[in-house]
C-alpha cells in the first residue's frame, strides 16, 4: 500500500491521484456532478476500504503539508475571484454572511449537539465551527456548469471565499481556549478572534500592495515578467508572515488574493497577459491540490468511527442543511434593504452551502495536533462533506431552474 514515506513513493502517489482525478473529473462533466465528490469516492476506492492501494496517515508531515498548502492556495485563488464591482452592491450581505452567518451556523449546530447528545459546549463549538463555512472549491465549478443570475452567483461565491477565512479564525481561536484549559472571561475568545482576523487582514494587505508595486508597470515593475511566481510567493509569504505575527494565515492569504485580483482598483494593474498566465497557473495548481486533499481524505475515512458517531453526524448534517443555513441567511440578508433580495434568491441561498476543502483541511489539522475528539470531528466532517456535496451540490441546477434563478439556455455559454 502506497504511502509518502520517501520521494519515490510520493511521486507514485502524486501520479496515481492526479491521473485518477483527471479521469473522474472528466466523467463528472456530463452528469454535472461536482468533481470533489468524485475525488472523495475515488479516495475511498483506492484506500483501505477498497483496493488497498493508497493510505496516507492524517497526522503525517506529507499530509499536513498538502492540507496547509492546498488550503492557503485555494483561499488565495478564491480571493482573486472576488470583484469589487459586485462587492460595492452587495457588500453588506456578503459581510454579514461571511461573519455573522458563520457564527449563527456554528451556534445552532453546537446547540443541537449539546442539547441532543450532551456534547460539552467547547468541543461542540469546535466541531460546529469546522463545519460552518461553505466551499468555493465546490461552488465555483458547480456554477461554471450551472450559471445563475450574476448578482446571486457573485454573492454566494464571495461569501464562500470570505467565510473560509472566518471559520478558520474561529476554529483556531477556540483551539487556543481549549489548549489553555479554561476561559477566565467571555471576551477572551472574542478578543482572540479579533486579533487573529485583524492581524491577518493587515498582513495580507501589506504583502499584496508590496507585490503589486513590484510587478505592475505603474509601480516599480522590476518583477513584471515574473508576476505569476510573485503571486505564488505572495500567497505563501502572507500566510507565513501572519502566522508568525499571531494572526490568521488563511485570512492573510485571502486578503492578499482579493487585493491581487483587483489590482486596477489600487492603481497598480497587472498586464492582461500576466493576468491570464496567473489565472491558468494558479487554477491548475489549486485543481491538483483539491484532488490531493479529497482523494487523501477519502483514504483516511475511518468507517468504524463514522459508524460510532453516525448519530451525531446525521444530526449535525440535518441541522446544518435545514435549520442553521436558512436561519443564517435570513439573519444576514434581510437587514440589507438596499439590495432588495427576492425571495427566490433567498431560498436559493438556503440550499447552497456545500462543505468541502477548508473543513476537511481544518479537521485534518486538528487530528494532526492530537486535539481531544478529533476522530469524531473527522468522522462528522466526512459525513457533512459527502451529504452536502452529493445532495446539495448535485441538485443545485435543478433547484436553480425550479426557482427561476438559472440563466436561460441561450445564455449558458456566456
C-alpha positions as CSV (number, residue, x, y, z in Angstrom):
1,X,0.0,0.0,0.0
2,X,1.5,3.3,-1.1
3,X,2.5,6.0,1.5
4,X,4.5,9.1,1.0
5,X,7.4,7.8,3.1
6,X,10.1,8.6,0.6
7,X,10.3,10.6,-2.7
8,X,9.7,7.6,-4.9
9,X,6.5,6.7,-3.1
10,X,5.5,10.4,-3.0
11,X,5.9,10.6,-6.8
12,X,3.8,7.4,-7.2
13,X,1.1,8.8,-5.0
14,X,1.1,12.1,-6.9
15,X,0.8,10.3,-10.3
16,X,-2.0,8.0,-9.0
17,X,-4.0,10.8,-7.5
18,X,-3.7,13.2,-10.5
19,X,-4.2,10.5,-13.1
20,X,-7.2,9.1,-11.3
21,X,-8.5,12.6,-10.6
22,X,-8.4,13.6,-14.2
23,X,-10.4,10.5,-15.1
24,X,-13.1,11.1,-12.5
25,X,-13.2,14.9,-13.3
26,X,-13.9,14.1,-16.9
27,X,-16.5,11.6,-16.1
28,X,-18.4,14.1,-13.9
29,X,-18.7,16.7,-16.6
30,X,-21.8,15.5,-18.5
31,X,-23.9,14.5,-15.4
32,X,-22.7,17.8,-13.8
33,X,-21.6,16.0,-10.6
34,X,-19.1,18.1,-8.5
35,X,-15.6,16.7,-9.1
36,X,-14.7,16.9,-5.4
37,X,-17.4,14.3,-4.7
38,X,-15.9,12.0,-7.3
39,X,-12.4,12.6,-5.9
40,X,-13.7,11.7,-2.4
41,X,-15.2,8.5,-3.7
42,X,-12.0,7.7,-5.6
43,X,-10.1,8.0,-2.4
44,X,-12.4,5.6,-0.6
45,X,-12.0,3.2,-3.5
46,X,-8.2,3.4,-3.5
47,X,-7.9,3.3,0.3
48,X,-8.1,0.6,3.0
49,X,-11.9,0.3,2.5
50,X,-11.4,-0.5,-1.2
51,X,-8.4,-1.6,-3.3
52,X,-5.8,-1.1,-0.5
53,X,-3.6,0.8,-3.0
54,X,-3.1,4.1,-1.0
55,X,-3.1,5.2,2.6
56,X,-1.6,8.3,4.0
57,X,-2.0,8.9,7.7
58,X,-3.7,12.1,8.6
59,X,-1.0,13.0,11.0
60,X,1.9,12.6,8.6
61,X,4.1,15.5,7.7
62,X,3.4,15.0,4.0
63,X,-0.4,15.0,4.6
64,X,-0.2,18.2,6.7
65,X,1.9,19.9,4.1
66,X,-0.7,19.1,1.4
67,X,-3.6,20.3,3.6
68,X,-1.9,23.6,4.6
69,X,-0.5,24.3,1.1
70,X,-3.8,23.4,-0.5
71,X,-5.9,25.4,1.9
72,X,-3.9,28.6,1.5
73,X,-3.7,28.4,-2.3
74,X,-7.4,27.7,-2.6
75,X,-8.3,30.5,-0.3
76,X,-5.9,32.9,-2.1
77,X,-7.3,31.9,-5.5
78,X,-10.9,32.3,-4.2
79,X,-10.0,35.8,-3.1
80,X,-8.7,36.7,-6.5
81,X,-12.2,35.9,-7.9
82,X,-13.9,38.5,-5.7
83,X,-14.9,41.5,-7.8
84,X,-15.1,45.0,-6.2
85,X,-17.8,45.9,-8.6
86,X,-20.2,43.3,-7.2
87,X,-18.9,43.9,-3.7
88,X,-19.9,47.6,-3.8
89,X,-23.5,46.5,-4.5
90,X,-23.9,43.6,-2.0
91,X,-21.1,44.2,0.4
92,X,-23.3,44.3,3.5
93,X,-25.0,40.9,2.7
94,X,-21.6,39.3,1.9
95,X,-20.0,40.7,5.1
96,X,-22.9,39.6,7.3
97,X,-23.0,36.1,5.7
98,X,-19.2,35.7,6.0
99,X,-19.0,36.7,9.6
100,X,-22.4,36.6,11.4
101,X,-23.5,33.7,9.1
102,X,-20.6,31.6,10.3
103,X,-21.3,32.5,13.9
104,X,-25.0,31.7,13.7
105,X,-24.3,28.4,11.9
106,X,-21.8,27.3,14.5
107,X,-24.0,28.3,17.4
108,X,-27.1,26.5,16.0
109,X,-25.2,23.3,15.2
110,X,-23.4,23.3,18.5
111,X,-26.6,23.9,20.4
112,X,-28.2,20.9,18.7
113,X,-25.2,18.7,19.5
114,X,-25.2,19.9,23.1
115,X,-28.9,19.6,23.6
116,X,-29.4,16.2,22.0
117,X,-26.2,14.3,22.7
118,X,-24.9,16.3,25.7
119,X,-21.7,17.1,23.9
120,X,-19.8,19.7,26.1
121,X,-20.0,23.2,24.7
122,X,-16.4,23.8,23.8
123,X,-16.0,20.6,21.7
124,X,-19.4,21.1,20.2
125,X,-18.5,24.6,19.2
126,X,-15.2,23.4,17.8
127,X,-16.9,20.8,15.6
128,X,-19.6,23.2,14.5
129,X,-17.0,25.8,13.6
130,X,-15.2,23.3,11.4
131,X,-18.5,22.7,9.6
132,X,-19.6,26.3,9.4
133,X,-18.0,27.6,6.2
134,X,-19.2,27.0,2.7
135,X,-16.7,25.9,-0.1
136,X,-15.6,28.0,-3.1
137,X,-13.7,25.0,-4.4
138,X,-17.1,23.2,-4.8
139,X,-19.3,26.1,-5.6
140,X,-17.3,27.7,-8.4
141,X,-17.1,24.5,-10.5
142,X,-20.8,24.0,-10.0
143,X,-21.7,27.5,-11.2
144,X,-19.5,27.0,-14.2
145,X,-21.7,24.2,-15.2
146,X,-25.0,25.7,-13.9
147,X,-24.9,29.5,-14.5
148,X,-27.3,31.6,-12.4
149,X,-28.1,35.3,-12.0
150,X,-24.8,37.1,-11.8
151,X,-25.6,39.1,-8.6
152,X,-26.6,36.0,-6.8
153,X,-23.7,33.9,-8.1
154,X,-21.1,36.5,-7.1
155,X,-22.7,36.9,-3.7
156,X,-22.6,33.2,-2.9
157,X,-19.1,32.7,-4.3
158,X,-17.8,35.8,-2.4
159,X,-19.4,34.6,0.8
160,X,-17.8,31.2,0.4
161,X,-14.4,32.7,-0.1
162,X,-14.7,35.1,2.8
163,X,-16.2,32.7,5.3
164,X,-13.5,30.1,4.8
165,X,-11.1,32.5,6.4
166,X,-13.6,33.5,9.1
167,X,-14.3,29.9,10.1
168,X,-10.5,29.1,10.2
169,X,-10.0,32.1,12.6
170,X,-12.9,30.9,14.7
171,X,-11.5,27.3,14.9
172,X,-8.1,28.4,15.9
173,X,-9.5,30.9,18.5
174,X,-11.5,28.1,20.1
175,X,-8.4,25.8,19.9
176,X,-6.4,28.4,21.8
177,X,-9.1,28.4,24.5
178,X,-9.1,24.5,24.5
179,X,-5.3,24.5,24.8
180,X,-5.4,26.9,27.7
181,X,-7.9,24.6,29.5
182,X,-10.1,27.3,30.9
183,X,-11.8,30.6,30.0
184,X,-11.4,33.3,32.6
185,X,-13.8,35.8,30.8
186,X,-16.3,35.7,28.0
187,X,-14.4,38.2,26.0
188,X,-11.2,36.2,25.7
189,X,-12.2,34.1,22.7
190,X,-13.8,37.2,21.2
191,X,-10.5,39.1,21.5
192,X,-8.5,36.2,20.2
193,X,-10.8,36.1,17.2
194,X,-10.5,39.8,16.5
195,X,-6.7,39.8,17.0
196,X,-6.2,36.9,14.6
197,X,-8.5,38.3,12.0
198,X,-7.2,41.9,12.1
199,X,-3.5,40.8,12.0
200,X,-4.3,38.5,9.1
201,X,-6.1,41.3,7.2
202,X,-3.3,43.9,7.8
203,X,-0.6,41.4,6.9
204,X,-2.4,40.3,3.7
205,X,-3.0,43.9,2.7
206,X,0.6,45.0,3.3
207,X,2.1,42.0,1.5
208,X,-0.2,42.3,-1.5
209,X,0.4,46.0,-2.0
210,X,4.2,45.4,-2.0
211,X,3.8,42.6,-4.5
212,X,1.7,44.7,-6.9
213,X,4.2,47.5,-6.7
214,X,7.0,45.1,-7.7
215,X,5.1,43.6,-10.7
216,X,3.0,46.5,-12.1
217,X,4.3,48.7,-14.9
218,X,2.8,51.7,-12.9
219,X,4.8,50.7,-9.9
220,X,8.4,49.8,-9.8
221,X,7.7,46.8,-12.1
222,X,11.1,45.2,-11.6
223,X,9.5,41.7,-11.4
224,X,6.8,42.3,-14.1
225,X,8.0,39.2,-16.1
226,X,7.8,37.0,-13.0
227,X,4.3,38.1,-11.8
228,X,2.9,34.6,-11.7
229,X,5.7,33.5,-9.4
230,X,5.3,36.6,-7.4
231,X,1.6,35.7,-6.8
232,X,2.7,32.3,-5.5
233,X,5.3,33.9,-3.2
234,X,2.6,36.4,-2.1
235,X,0.2,33.6,-1.1
236,X,2.9,31.7,0.8
237,X,4.5,34.7,2.3
238,X,1.4,36.4,3.5
239,X,0.3,33.2,5.2
240,X,3.7,32.6,6.9
241,X,4.1,36.3,8.0
242,X,0.6,36.4,9.5
243,X,1.2,33.1,11.4
244,X,4.4,34.4,12.8
245,X,2.7,37.6,13.9
246,X,0.0,35.7,15.7
247,X,-2.7,36.2,13.1
248,X,-4.7,34.1,10.8
249,X,-2.6,32.8,7.8
250,X,-5.7,31.9,5.9
251,X,-7.2,35.4,6.4
252,X,-4.0,37.0,5.2
253,X,-3.8,34.7,2.1
254,X,-7.4,35.5,1.3
255,X,-7.0,39.3,1.7
256,X,-3.8,39.1,-0.4
257,X,-5.9,37.3,-3.1
258,X,-8.6,39.9,-3.1
259,X,-6.1,42.8,-3.5
260,X,-4.2,40.9,-6.2
261,X,-7.4,40.1,-8.1
262,X,-8.5,43.8,-8.0
263,X,-5.1,45.3,-8.8
264,X,-6.7,48.0,-11.1
265,X,-8.6,49.4,-8.1
266,X,-5.3,50.0,-6.3
267,X,-3.6,51.8,-9.2
268,X,-1.1,49.0,-9.9
269,X,-2.7,46.8,-12.5
270,X,-1.2,43.7,-14.0
271,X,-1.0,43.3,-17.8
272,X,-3.6,41.2,-19.5
273,X,-1.0,38.6,-20.4
274,X,0.2,38.2,-16.8
275,X,-3.4,38.1,-15.5
276,X,-4.1,35.2,-17.9
277,X,-0.9,33.4,-17.1
278,X,-1.6,33.7,-13.4
279,X,-5.2,32.6,-13.7
280,X,-4.1,29.5,-15.7
281,X,-1.2,28.6,-13.5
282,X,-2.9,29.0,-10.1
283,X,-6.1,27.4,-11.4
284,X,-4.2,24.3,-12.4
285,X,-2.3,24.2,-9.1
286,X,-5.4,24.6,-7.0
287,X,-7.1,21.8,-9.1
288,X,-4.2,19.4,-8.3
289,X,-4.3,20.4,-4.6
290,X,-8.1,19.9,-4.5
291,X,-7.6,16.4,-6.0
292,X,-4.9,15.6,-3.4
293,X,-6.9,16.8,-0.4
294,X,-10.1,15.0,-1.3
295,X,-8.6,11.7,-2.5
296,X,-6.4,11.5,0.6
297,X,-9.4,12.4,2.8
298,X,-11.2,9.5,1.2
299,X,-8.4,7.1,2.0
300,X,-8.4,8.3,5.7
301,X,-12.1,7.8,6.4
302,X,-12.4,5.6,9.4
303,X,-15.7,3.8,8.8
304,X,-15.7,2.4,12.3
305,X,-15.5,6.0,13.7
306,X,-18.2,7.1,11.2
307,X,-20.5,4.3,12.4
308,X,-19.7,5.2,16.0
309,X,-20.6,8.8,15.6
310,X,-23.3,8.3,13.0
311,X,-26.0,9.8,15.3
312,X,-24.1,13.0,16.0
313,X,-23.0,13.2,12.3
314,X,-26.5,12.9,10.9
315,X,-27.9,15.3,13.4
316,X,-25.2,17.9,12.5
317,X,-25.8,17.4,8.8
318,X,-29.6,17.8,9.0
319,X,-29.4,20.8,11.3
320,X,-26.7,22.3,9.1
321,X,-28.7,22.0,5.9
322,X,-32.3,22.5,7.1
323,X,-32.1,24.8,10.1
324,X,-28.7,26.6,10.6
325,X,-28.2,27.6,7.0
326,X,-31.7,29.1,6.4
327,X,-31.6,30.9,9.7
328,X,-28.1,32.3,9.0
329,X,-29.3,33.6,5.5
330,X,-32.4,35.2,7.0
331,X,-30.4,36.9,9.7
332,X,-27.8,38.2,7.3
333,X,-29.6,39.2,4.1
334,X,-32.9,40.6,5.3
335,X,-31.3,43.7,7.0
336,X,-29.7,44.6,3.6
337,X,-32.8,46.6,2.4
338,X,-30.7,48.4,-0.3
339,X,-30.2,45.2,-2.3
340,X,-33.9,44.2,-2.2
341,X,-33.3,40.5,-2.4
342,X,-36.1,38.5,-4.0
343,X,-37.5,35.5,-2.1
344,X,-36.4,33.1,-4.8
345,X,-32.8,34.3,-4.4
346,X,-33.0,34.0,-0.6
347,X,-34.5,30.4,-0.9
348,X,-31.7,29.5,-3.3
349,X,-29.1,30.7,-0.8
350,X,-30.8,28.4,1.8
351,X,-29.9,25.4,-0.3
352,X,-26.4,26.4,-1.4
353,X,-23.9,25.7,1.4
354,X,-21.6,22.8,0.5
355,X,-19.0,21.7,3.0
356,X,-15.7,21.0,1.4
357,X,-11.9,21.7,1.2
358,X,-11.4,24.0,4.2
359,X,-13.5,22.0,6.7
360,X,-11.6,18.9,5.5
361,X,-8.3,20.7,5.9
362,X,-9.2,22.0,9.4
363,X,-10.4,18.6,10.6
364,X,-7.1,17.1,9.4
365,X,-5.1,19.8,11.1
366,X,-6.9,19.1,14.4
367,X,-6.3,15.4,14.1
368,X,-2.6,16.1,13.5
369,X,-2.4,18.2,16.6
370,X,-4.0,15.4,18.7
371,X,-6.9,17.5,19.8
372,X,-9.3,15.6,22.0
373,X,-12.3,14.4,20.0
374,X,-10.5,14.8,16.7
375,X,-11.7,11.4,15.5
376,X,-15.3,12.5,16.0
377,X,-14.7,15.8,14.2
378,X,-13.1,14.0,11.2
379,X,-16.0,11.5,11.1
380,X,-18.7,14.1,11.2
381,X,-16.9,16.3,8.8
382,X,-16.7,13.5,6.3
383,X,-20.5,12.9,6.6
384,X,-21.1,16.6,6.1
385,X,-18.9,16.8,3.0
386,X,-20.4,13.7,1.5
387,X,-24.0,14.7,2.2
388,X,-23.8,18.3,1.2
389,X,-21.9,17.6,-2.0
390,X,-23.9,14.6,-3.1
391,X,-27.3,16.1,-2.1
392,X,-27.0,19.8,-2.4
393,X,-24.3,20.4,-4.9
394,X,-25.6,17.8,-7.3
395,X,-29.1,19.3,-7.2
396,X,-28.1,22.9,-7.5
397,X,-29.0,23.1,-11.2
398,X,-32.5,21.6,-10.6
399,X,-33.2,23.9,-7.6
400,X,-32.0,27.0,-9.7
401,X,-34.3,26.1,-12.5
402,X,-37.3,25.5,-10.3
403,X,-36.8,28.8,-8.5
404,X,-36.2,30.6,-11.8
405,X,-32.7,32.0,-11.0
406,X,-30.8,30.0,-13.6
407,X,-29.8,31.7,-16.8
408,X,-31.8,30.7,-19.9
409,X,-30.3,28.0,-22.1
410,X,-29.3,30.5,-24.7
411,X,-27.1,32.4,-22.1
412,X,-25.4,29.4,-20.6
413,X,-22.4,29.7,-22.9
414,X,-21.7,33.3,-22.0
